[in-house]
Amino acid sequence: MSKDEILRAARRSTQTKIVPLRHALDERLIPQDEVLDILFLHLNESRIPKSFATSMHPTIAAVQCLAAFANMDLEGDVGRIIDGWPGILKWSAYFFTETGNRRKVALQAVGICWISIMKHQAIVDAMGRSPTSIELATRMWLEEAIEPYNSAGRAPLSTHILMKFLQNSDGETVDRMLGTVGADCNKVAKFAVAKLQTSFGDTPTDPDGVVVHITFLTLLSGAGRAPLLNALLGANVNWVVTKALVEVSVLVNSQESVDAMVAMTYCFGYLHTSLEATDGFTWVSQSVGAGLLQAFCNCSPHFSKLEARDLKMVLEVVGNVVSRFLIYRSVIETVEVEMEKIDSGSLQAKRVGASVAKPVWDAFRALAHERAVLVRLFSTANTQVCDNVQCQKRANRKEFRRCSACLVTFYCSKECQKASWKEGDHKALCILQQRQRMEGKPMDISKRDIAFLQQLVVLESRRHLRYLRERARRDFPDTPYSGLVVCIDYSVLPTALSLKRLEGYEYDCPLDSENFRARNAVVIERARDYPDICTLIETTLERKRGVLALGPSVFSSGNSDAFWEVNLPGKDDRNPQGRAGELGRMYNEIKPYLDADVTFSPIGEMFGRLVYI
């Protein structure tokens, strides 16, 4: 057929004359603008049948016209596409509501058309401004109405389409998407996470599908809607992304394909941000338990192929993010289990040891080992301290009596309990503890994690006693040691150490409940009442969380070396220095894992030295 014959047939016929038209375009027999004239003629909304029972010819022509947009170069026809978009949208909605056998084929053509014209942001913006476009895209996504465009991949076109709308969009787009499902964030989150799982697991891992779904999850997570982010976290998104990374880590070694490398980078990129969301220690433990460290080791031989920015991000997942959470006992214990698996097998340890990740891994491994030793040391002591600040006797917990009201404080005798209630501050603390329990609000940080933190910060303070004294003499020459607060910031690496004045000191964590603020006020007051016995230690955690700890006086010993003597002669267990002696004995046991030089660097260059601010 000649050019004119093809055009006349496609223009006037109600039969299927669109396929020859597209072939003629591919062979450059007909200009694209003339082809678009024919396509938009058949896609005019006036041609939409009133019912599905009417003639099939207009619908067949419309389906073929929609599919004809595949791989079309629209660079010079953006305006025409925008003008013709209303007809495309109306036909798309028509086919979505159809219930017959033609629906599947028709919606496949809809997906091909939409994704083909969405290559230009101006067209995407115009599509998004249409009143029903986002809503229709969301419904097609939830229904999985459009199958993968490329048979080699398993990411549905409907995911690609909705992803295009979310990219470079404002909050209104997300609100419209959520409005389609009745603002049910959990429904959206669970479906998005489940779709990622279809890209790996029971079937061969599809790296392209992983990239598409990770990108979509990234857009949802960064949409600025806290309920949506919380729903994703509740759907165990970090666990599933880590599992995807574990599968991809096998591909990068077995196939060494570019697609697998891209999927690896996207997985690490998502975790780099998401692991620190809300109460990060939960997600870090979850991800490590899902195999994050093993995947890191398996992928490490290929890190050298990454661009500098991507390499920095990937290394930070373990070297910065996970490392900063090695102050929580729950994280430390999970990491220790996974590290034992890696150390027991030669392949993963060998891979990371020969890669560009070796310095980061060695530093992380040393820090994790040190903290694991401390967990065991602090746990095996099984001792309790009398809560009467004037006593502080230490003995086996079985020898102590527990307050029957709050259940969290212990006393060595009935007399100490009475003294603490009448003369101390336990009455106020006890009431606050009971109120918190009645409100049913769980603590952001578990009691086990807080207990370990309180022991860790005391030990950390004494390890850096020499610097603290130098800093005190330099910045607070007129303030006695007993009038200072030790501040340790674990939210950064290297950890930051500084001092503040106890006089006029105020502490306000925006994430703390009213009860926690009241408890902190009592703790601060205790430090002021007993400055020669107690030192207040302010600990900053991730996302401005914080913990206030009271330890035995950090500055009470004559010098830092004397403090660390295994036996402190003349010290009675009822004296706070007896408690210091026990920490000293603990320290002596872990000396093989700590560098007790003048810098008090525990593990060397990367994580050892604290930053003195």
FIDREN-233289 format. One line per field, with one value per residue (C-alpha): residue number from 1; residue in one letter; x, y, z. Coordinates in Angstrom, 1 decimal, padded with zeros to 4 digits. Example, Ala and Ser with C-alpha at 12.3 -4.5 7.8 and 13.67 -1.06 7.14 Angstrom:
# residues 2
num = (1 2)
residuo = (A S)
u = (012.3 013.7)
v = (-004.5 -001.1)
w = (007.8 007.1)
# end
This chain:
# residues 613
num = (1 2 3 4 5 6 7 8 9 10 11 12 13 14 15 16 17 18 19 20 21 22 23 24 25 26 27 28 29 30 31 32 33 34 35 36 37 38 39 40 41 42 43 44 45 46 47 48 49 50 51 52 53 54 55 56 57 58 59 60 61 62 63 64 65 66 67 68 69 70 71 72 73 74 75 76 77 78 79 80 81 82 83 84 85 86 87 88 89 90 91 92 93 94 95 96 97 98 99 100 101 102 103 104 105 106 107 108 109 110 111 112 113 114 115 116 117 118 119 120 121 122 123 124 125 126 127 128 129 130 131 132 133 134 135 136 137 138 139 140 141 142 143 144 145 146 147 148 149 150 151 152 153 154 155 156 157 158 159 160 161 162 163 164 165 166 167 168 169 170 171 172 173 174 175 176 177 178 179 180 181 182 183 184 185 186 187 188 189 190 191 192 193 194 195 196 197 198 199 200 201 202 203 204 205 206 207 208 209 210 211 212 213 214 215 216 217 218 219 220 221 222 223 224 225 226 227 228 229 230 231 232 233 234 235 236 237 238 239 240 241 242 243 244 245 246 247 248 249 250 251 252 253 254 255 256 257 258 259 260 261 262 263 264 265 266 267 268 269 270 271 272 273 274 275 276 277 278 279 280 281 282 283 284 285 286 287 288 289 290 291 292 293 294 295 296 297 298 299 300 301 302 303 304 305 306 307 308 309 310 311 312 313 314 315 316 317 318 319 320 321 322 323 324 325 326 327 328 329 330 331 332 333 334 335 336 337 338 339 340 341 342 343 344 345 346 347 348 349 350 351 352 353 354 355 356 357 358 359 360 361 362 363 364 365 366 367 368 369 370 371 372 373 374 375 376 377 378 379 380 381 382 383 384 385 386 387 388 389 390 391 392 393 394 395 396 397 398 399 400 401 402 403 404 405 406 407 408 409 410 411 412 413 414 415 416 417 418 419 420 421 422 423 424 425 426 427 428 429 430 431 432 433 434 435 436 437 438 439 440 441 442 443 444 445 446 447 448 449 450 451 452 453 454 455 456 457 458 459 460 461 462 463 464 465 466 467 468 469 470 471 472 473 474 475 476 477 478 479 480 481 482 483 484 485 486 487 488 489 490 491 492 493 494 495 496 497 498 499 500 501 502 503 504 505 506 507 508 509 510 511 512 513 514 515 516 517 518 519 520 521 522 523 524 525 526 527 528 529 530 531 532 533 534 535 536 537 538 539 540 541 542 543 544 545 546 547 548 549 550 551 552 553 554 555 556 557 558 559 560 561 562 563 564 565 566 567 568 569 570 571 572 573 574 575 576 577 578 579 580 581 582 583 584 585 586 587 588 589 590 591 592 593 594 595 596 597 598 599 600 601 602 603 604 605 606 607 608 609 610 611 612 613)
residuo = (M S K D E I L R A A R R S T Q T K I V P L R H A L D E R L I P Q D E V L D I L F L H L N E S R I P K S F A T S M H P T I A A V Q C L A A F A N M D L E G D V G R I I D G W P G I L K W S A Y F F T E T G N R R K V A L Q A V G I C W I S I M K H Q A I V D A M G R S P T S I E L A T R M W L E E A I E P Y N S A G R A P L S T H I L M K F L Q N S D G E T V D R M L G T V G A D C N K V A K F A V A K L Q T S F G D T P T D P D G V V V H I T F L T L L S G A G R A P L L N A L L G A N V N W V V T K A L V E V S V L V N S Q E S V D A M V A M T Y C F G Y L H T S L E A T D G F T W V S Q S V G A G L L Q A F C N C S P H F S K L E A R D L K M V L E V V G N V V S R F L I Y R S V I E T V E V E M E K I D S G S L Q A K R V G A S V A K P V W D A F R A L A H E R A V L V R L F S T A N T Q V C D N V Q C Q K R A N R K E F R R C S A C L V T F Y C S K E C Q K A S W K E G D H K A L C I L Q Q R Q R M E G K P M D I S K R D I A F L Q Q L V V L E S R R H L R Y L R E R A R R D F P D T P Y S G L V V C I D Y S V L P T A L S L K R L E G Y E Y D C P L D S E N F R A R N A V V I E R A R D Y P D I C T L I E T T L E R K R G V L A L G P S V F S S G N S D A F W E V N L P G K D D R N P Q G R A G E L G R M Y N E I K P Y L D A D V T F S P I G E M F G R L V Y I)
u = (000.0 001.1 001.4 -001.9 -003.7 -002.6 -003.7 -007.1 -007.8 -006.7 -008.7 -012.0 -012.1 -013.7 -011.7 -008.2 -006.0 -003.8 -001.1 000.0 000.0 002.5 004.6 004.7 005.9 008.6 009.8 009.6 007.1 004.7 005.6 004.8 002.5 000.2 000.2 -000.7 -003.6 -005.0 -004.3 -006.1 -008.9 -009.7 -009.0 -011.4 -013.7 -016.7 -016.0 -016.3 -019.3 -022.3 -022.2 -020.1 -022.8 -022.3 -020.0 -016.5 -014.9 -014.3 -012.8 -010.5 -009.3 -008.8 -006.8 -004.5 -004.1 -003.1 -000.5 000.8 002.5 005.1 008.6 007.5 009.9 007.7 010.3 008.8 005.2 004.8 002.2 000.1 000.3 -000.9 -003.8 -004.8 -004.4 -008.1 -009.2 -006.6 -007.7 -011.4 -010.7 -008.4 -011.2 -013.6 -011.5 -010.8 -014.5 -015.0 -015.7 -015.4 -012.6 -011.1 -010.3 -006.9 -005.6 -007.1 -005.5 -002.2 -002.4 -003.4 -000.2 002.0 000.5 000.8 004.4 005.4 004.2 005.4 009.0 008.6 008.0 005.8 003.4 003.5 002.6 -000.3 -001.5 -001.3 -003.4 -006.3 -008.9 -009.0 -005.6 -003.8 -006.9 -007.1 -003.4 -003.7 -006.6 -004.7 -001.7 -003.7 -005.5 -002.2 -004.3 -001.3 001.3 005.0 005.9 009.0 008.5 012.0 011.0 008.3 007.6 004.1 003.7 001.1 004.0 006.1 003.2 002.3 006.0 006.2 003.4 005.1 008.5 008.9 005.4 004.0 002.1 -001.2 -000.3 000.3 -002.9 -004.9 -003.3 -004.2 -007.7 -008.4 -008.0 -009.8 -006.6 -005.7 -001.9 -001.5 -003.2 -000.8 002.3 001.5 000.8 004.0 006.2 004.5 005.2 008.9 008.8 007.5 010.9 012.9 012.4 010.4 011.3 014.6 015.6 014.7 017.1 015.1 012.0 013.9 015.0 011.5 009.9 012.7 012.3 008.6 009.1 011.7 009.1 006.5 008.9 010.0 006.5 006.4 003.5 004.4 001.4 002.6 006.2 005.0 002.8 005.8 007.9 005.1 005.0 008.6 009.9 013.5 013.4 012.1 014.5 017.4 016.1 016.1 019.7 020.7 019.4 021.0 024.3 024.3 023.6 026.5 028.9 027.3 026.4 028.4 025.8 025.2 021.6 022.6 025.0 022.3 019.8 022.5 023.0 019.3 018.9 021.8 020.4 017.0 018.5 020.9 017.9 015.2 017.2 017.3 013.6 011.7 013.2 016.1 017.5 014.4 015.0 018.8 018.3 015.7 017.9 021.0 018.9 017.7 021.3 022.6 026.1 026.4 025.1 027.6 030.5 029.2 028.8 032.1 034.3 032.3 032.3 035.3 033.2 030.9 031.1 032.6 029.2 027.6 030.6 030.5 026.8 027.2 030.1 028.2 025.4 027.7 030.4 028.2 024.5 024.8 027.9 026.2 023.5 026.1 025.2 022.0 022.2 019.5 021.5 024.8 023.5 022.0 025.2 027.2 025.2 025.6 029.3 029.9 028.3 030.6 033.7 032.9 032.7 035.8 034.2 032.4 035.3 037.8 035.7 035.4 039.0 040.2 037.9 037.9 035.5 038.2 039.1 035.4 034.7 037.7 036.8 033.1 034.1 036.4 033.7 031.1 033.4 034.3 030.6 029.7 032.4 030.9 027.4 028.7 030.7 027.8 025.3 027.3 027.8 024.2 024.6 022.2 022.9 020.8 018.7 019.3 021.9 023.4 024.0 024.6 025.6 026.2 025.3 023.5 020.0 018.5 019.6 017.6 014.0 012.0 009.6 006.2 004.6 006.9 008.8 011.9 013.9 015.7 017.0 019.4 017.2 013.9 015.6 017.1 013.8 012.1 015.0 014.7 011.0 011.1 014.4 015.3 013.4 011.9 008.4 008.2 009.9 007.6 004.5 005.8 006.6 003.1 001.5 003.5 002.3 -001.3 -001.0 000.0 002.8 005.8 009.2 010.9 014.0 013.8 014.8 017.6 019.0 018.7 020.5 023.3 023.6 023.8 026.7 028.4 028.4 029.9 032.7 033.1 033.4 036.1 038.0 038.3 038.9 042.2 040.7 037.7 039.9 041.9 038.8 037.4 040.5 040.5 036.8 035.5 038.5 036.2 033.9 034.8 034.7 031.6 029.8 030.1 027.9 029.6 028.0 028.4 027.0 026.5 024.5 027.7 030.8 033.3 031.5 031.6 032.5 032.1 031.2 028.5 027.9 025.6 024.4 021.5 021.6 018.3 017.5 014.6 014.2 011.4 010.6 010.2 006.8 005.7 006.5 010.1 010.6 009.5 011.8 014.7 014.0 014.3 017.5 019.0 018.0 019.7 022.9 022.7 022.0 024.9 027.6 030.5 028.9 027.2 028.0 025.3 026.0 023.9 023.8 022.6 021.3 019.9 017.1 017.7 016.8 018.6 019.2 020.3 022.4 023.7 027.1 029.6 031.5 033.6 036.1 036.4 039.6 043.0 044.1 042.8 045.5 044.6 041.0 041.6 043.4 042.0 041.8 041.2 042.6 040.6 037.4 034.2 031.3 029.1 031.3 030.7 034.4 033.7 031.4 034.2 036.5 034.2 034.2 037.9 038.0 035.7 038.0 041.0 039.3 038.7 042.1 043.1 040.3 040.9 043.8 044.5 047.0 047.0 044.2 042.1 041.4 039.4 039.8 041.9 041.7 038.1 035.8 038.1 038.8 036.0 035.6 036.3 034.0)
v = (000.0 003.5 006.2 007.8 004.5 003.7 007.1 007.0 003.5 004.3 007.6 006.4 002.8 001.4 -001.8 -002.5 -000.4 001.0 -001.7 -000.9 002.7 002.1 000.0 002.8 005.1 002.8 002.6 006.4 006.2 008.5 011.6 011.3 014.3 012.7 009.4 011.4 012.9 009.4 008.2 011.2 010.9 007.4 008.4 011.3 010.9 011.3 007.9 006.1 003.7 004.4 000.8 -002.3 -004.0 -001.6 -002.2 -003.5 -001.6 001.7 -000.1 -002.2 000.9 002.7 -000.2 -000.3 003.4 003.3 000.6 002.5 005.0 002.4 003.7 006.7 009.7 012.5 015.1 017.5 016.7 017.3 020.0 017.7 014.9 017.2 018.4 014.8 013.6 014.1 011.6 009.1 009.4 008.9 005.8 004.5 004.9 003.2 000.2 000.0 -000.3 -003.0 -006.5 -008.5 -010.6 -007.6 -005.8 -007.4 -006.7 -003.2 -002.3 -003.6 -001.1 001.6 000.9 001.0 004.3 006.0 004.9 005.8 009.4 009.8 010.1 013.9 015.7 018.3 015.6 013.9 017.2 017.8 014.2 014.7 017.8 015.9 015.3 011.5 010.5 009.8 008.0 005.7 005.0 004.0 001.7 000.0 -000.4 -002.0 -004.3 -005.1 -004.6 -004.0 -006.7 -006.2 -004.4 -006.5 -010.3 -010.5 -008.4 -008.8 -005.2 -004.3 -001.2 000.1 000.4 002.3 004.6 005.5 005.9 008.5 010.5 010.5 011.6 015.4 015.8 017.7 016.4 016.7 013.7 011.5 012.7 011.9 008.4 007.8 009.2 006.5 003.9 005.9 007.2 003.6 003.9 000.3 -001.0 001.0 000.1 -003.7 -003.9 -001.9 -004.2 -007.3 -006.2 -006.0 -009.6 -010.8 -009.7 -012.4 -015.4 -018.2 -017.2 -016.2 -012.7 -010.0 -007.1 -004.7 -005.4 -004.8 -001.4 -000.4 -001.4 000.0 003.3 003.2 002.5 005.4 007.8 006.6 006.9 010.4 011.7 013.7 011.8 010.3 007.9 006.4 006.1 004.4 002.1 001.0 000.4 -001.5 -003.6 -004.6 -002.8 -002.8 -006.5 -007.1 -004.7 -006.4 -009.8 -008.5 -007.3 -010.7 -012.3 -009.6 -010.2 -013.7 -012.3 -009.8 -012.6 -015.2 -013.0 -009.8 -007.9 -004.2 -004.8 -006.6 -003.8 -001.2 -003.3 -003.6 000.1 000.9 -001.6 000.0 003.4 002.7 001.2 004.1 006.4 004.1 002.3 005.6 006.3 006.8 004.4 003.4 000.7 -001.5 -001.3 -001.8 -004.9 -006.1 -005.5 -007.1 -010.1 -010.4 -010.7 -007.1 -007.8 -011.0 -009.2 -006.4 -008.8 -010.7 -007.5 -005.9 -007.3 -005.1 -001.9 -000.7 -000.5 002.1 005.8 007.7 009.0 005.6 004.0 006.5 005.8 002.0 002.0 004.3 001.8 -000.4 002.1 004.9 003.9 000.5 001.5 004.4 002.0 -000.2 001.5 -000.5 -003.9 -005.3 -004.2 -005.4 -008.9 -009.2 -008.1 -010.5 -013.5 -012.4 -011.7 -015.2 -016.6 -014.5 -015.3 -019.1 -019.2 -018.3 -017.0 -013.8 -012.8 -013.4 -011.3 -008.3 -008.6 -008.2 -005.4 -001.6 -002.0 -003.6 -000.5 000.2 -003.5 -003.9 -000.8 -002.0 -005.5 -004.2 -001.9 -004.6 -007.0 -004.5 -003.7 -007.4 -007.9 -005.1 -006.6 -009.9 -008.2 -006.0 -008.9 -011.5 -009.2 -009.9 -007.3 -004.7 -001.2 000.1 003.0 004.9 007.4 007.6 003.9 002.5 -000.9 -003.5 -007.2 -010.0 -009.0 -011.8 -010.0 -006.9 -005.9 -004.4 -001.5 -003.1 000.0 000.8 -002.5 -000.9 000.2 -002.0 -001.5 -003.5 -003.1 -001.8 001.1 002.2 002.0 004.2 006.7 007.0 007.5 010.1 011.9 011.0 011.4 008.0 009.1 011.4 008.8 006.0 008.0 008.9 005.2 004.2 006.9 005.9 002.3 003.4 005.4 002.2 004.0 001.8 003.3 004.3 002.4 -000.9 -001.2 -003.6 -001.1 001.8 -000.2 -001.0 002.6 003.8 001.5 002.2 006.0 005.7 003.6 005.9 008.9 007.3 006.2 009.8 011.2 012.8 014.8 015.8 017.3 019.1 020.5 021.4 023.4 025.1 026.0 026.1 027.2 028.6 025.6 022.5 019.1 018.3 021.2 019.8 017.6 015.1 015.1 012.2 012.4 009.0 010.4 011.1 009.2 009.6 010.1 013.6 014.4 017.7 019.4 021.7 023.5 021.7 025.1 026.3 023.1 022.2 019.2 018.9 016.1 016.9 013.2 012.6 012.3 014.5 011.7 011.4 015.1 014.9 012.0 013.9 016.8 014.5 013.0 016.5 017.5 014.4 015.3 018.8 017.5 015.0 016.5 014.9 011.4 011.5 012.8 013.7 012.3 013.6 011.1 012.2 009.5 009.5 011.9 014.1 011.3 011.4 009.6 011.1 008.9 009.2 007.6 007.5 010.7 010.8 013.2 011.8 009.8 011.4 010.6 008.4 005.7 005.2 004.9 001.9 -000.1 -003.6 -003.3 000.0 -000.3 001.1 001.4 000.1 -001.3 001.3 004.0 005.1 004.4 000.7 000.9 002.5 -000.3 -002.8 -000.9 -000.9 -004.7 -004.9 -002.6 -004.7 -007.8 -006.2 -004.5 -006.9 -005.3 -001.7 000.6 002.4 004.9 008.6 009.1 006.3 005.1 001.8 000.6 002.9 005.5 005.4 004.9 004.9 008.5 010.6 014.1 016.7 019.7)
w = (000.0 -000.7 001.9 000.8 000.8 004.3 005.6 003.9 005.2 008.8 008.8 007.5 008.4 011.5 011.0 012.2 009.9 012.6 012.6 009.0 009.9 012.7 010.5 007.9 010.7 011.7 008.1 007.8 005.0 006.8 008.9 012.6 012.7 010.2 012.2 015.4 013.5 012.9 016.4 018.1 015.6 016.9 020.5 020.6 023.5 021.2 019.8 023.2 023.0 025.2 026.4 026.0 023.9 021.0 018.0 018.8 015.9 017.7 020.7 018.6 016.8 020.1 021.6 018.6 018.7 022.3 021.7 018.7 021.0 022.1 021.6 019.7 019.7 021.0 021.6 019.0 019.7 023.5 022.9 020.7 023.3 026.0 023.8 023.0 026.6 027.7 025.0 026.1 029.7 028.9 026.8 029.6 032.2 029.8 029.4 033.1 033.8 031.2 032.4 029.2 027.8 026.0 029.2 029.8 026.3 026.4 029.7 028.5 025.6 028.1 030.1 027.0 025.9 029.3 030.0 026.5 026.7 030.3 029.1 029.1 032.4 030.9 029.7 033.2 034.8 032.4 033.0 036.8 036.6 035.2 037.9 037.7 036.4 039.7 041.0 037.9 038.1 041.7 041.0 038.2 040.5 043.3 040.8 039.0 035.9 033.6 033.2 032.7 029.5 029.0 029.4 030.9 033.9 036.6 037.5 036.3 034.1 036.7 039.2 036.7 035.9 039.5 040.2 037.4 038.9 042.3 041.0 041.1 042.5 045.5 048.5 046.7 044.4 047.4 049.0 045.9 045.8 049.4 048.9 046.3 049.1 051.7 053.3 054.2 054.5 055.7 052.5 050.3 052.4 052.6 048.9 047.9 050.2 048.9 045.3 046.1 047.3 043.9 042.5 044.4 046.6 045.1 041.6 040.1 041.3 038.9 039.4 037.2 039.3 042.5 041.2 040.2 043.5 045.6 043.7 044.4 048.1 048.2 046.8 049.3 052.2 051.3 050.5 053.7 055.1 058.6 058.6 055.3 056.5 059.7 057.8 055.6 058.7 060.2 057.1 057.8 054.7 056.0 056.6 053.0 051.4 053.2 052.1 048.5 049.0 050.2 047.0 044.9 046.7 045.2 041.7 041.7 042.2 040.0 037.1 037.6 035.6 035.5 036.4 039.6 040.6 040.1 042.2 044.9 045.0 045.2 048.2 050.1 049.3 050.7 053.9 054.3 055.0 056.2 059.0 061.0 060.7 064.0 066.6 064.4 066.8 066.0 062.2 062.5 064.6 062.1 059.0 060.6 061.5 057.9 056.7 056.1 057.2 055.2 052.1 052.7 052.8 049.7 047.7 048.9 046.0 043.6 045.7 043.8 040.6 042.2 041.6 044.5 045.8 045.7 047.4 050.2 050.8 050.7 053.2 055.5 055.9 058.1 058.9 060.1 060.5 062.1 064.0 065.7 067.0 068.7 072.0 072.3 073.8 071.5 068.4 069.9 070.6 067.1 065.5 067.5 066.3 062.7 063.1 064.4 061.3 059.1 061.1 061.1 057.3 055.3 052.1 053.4 055.6 052.8 050.4 052.6 053.7 050.2 049.2 049.5 052.4 054.6 056.7 057.4 058.1 060.4 062.4 062.6 063.7 066.4 067.8 067.7 069.5 072.2 072.8 072.9 075.6 077.6 077.3 078.7 081.5 082.6 082.4 084.3 087.3 088.4 091.1 092.3 093.7 096.7 095.4 098.6 097.4 100.9 100.8 097.3 098.6 095.9 096.3 094.5 093.5 095.5 098.7 097.8 098.3 095.4 095.8 095.4 093.8 090.9 090.7 089.3 092.4 094.9 098.5 100.6 103.7 105.0 106.6 103.3 101.6 104.3 104.1 100.3 100.5 103.3 102.7 099.1 095.9 095.4 096.3 093.2 090.9 092.1 091.3 087.9 087.1 088.1 086.0 082.9 083.4 083.6 080.4 078.6 076.7 076.0 076.5 073.3 074.5 076.3 079.9 079.0 076.5 078.9 081.6 079.3 078.2 081.7 082.4 079.1 079.6 083.0 081.7 078.6 080.9 083.1 080.0 078.9 082.4 081.5 078.6 080.7 083.4 080.8 079.2 082.6 083.5 080.1 079.8 083.4 085.5 088.2 088.4 090.6 088.9 091.0 089.3 085.8 083.5 081.2 077.7 075.3 071.8 070.2 067.3 065.4 064.5 065.9 069.2 070.6 074.2 076.0 079.4 080.7 084.0 086.4 087.8 085.6 083.6 081.8 079.7 077.4 074.8 072.4 072.1 075.8 077.4 080.2 082.6 081.3 081.6 085.2 085.8 084.3 086.5 089.5 088.2 087.8 091.2 092.7 090.9 092.4 095.9 095.9 093.6 095.4 095.1 091.7 088.2 085.8 082.3 079.4 076.5 073.0 070.8 067.2 066.2 069.3 071.7 075.0 078.2 081.5 083.7 087.2 087.8 090.6 090.6 087.4 088.9 092.4 092.1 092.3 088.8 086.0 086.4 090.1 089.2 087.0 089.7 090.0 093.8 095.4 098.9 101.7 099.7 101.2 099.2 100.8 099.3 095.7 095.0 095.6 092.5 090.6 091.6 090.1 086.8 087.0 087.3 084.3 082.4 083.3 081.9 078.5 078.2 075.3 073.3 074.3 073.5 076.8 075.5 076.1 073.6 075.3 071.8 072.0 068.4 066.4 063.7 062.5 065.5 068.5 069.4 070.6 069.1 071.6 071.0)
# end
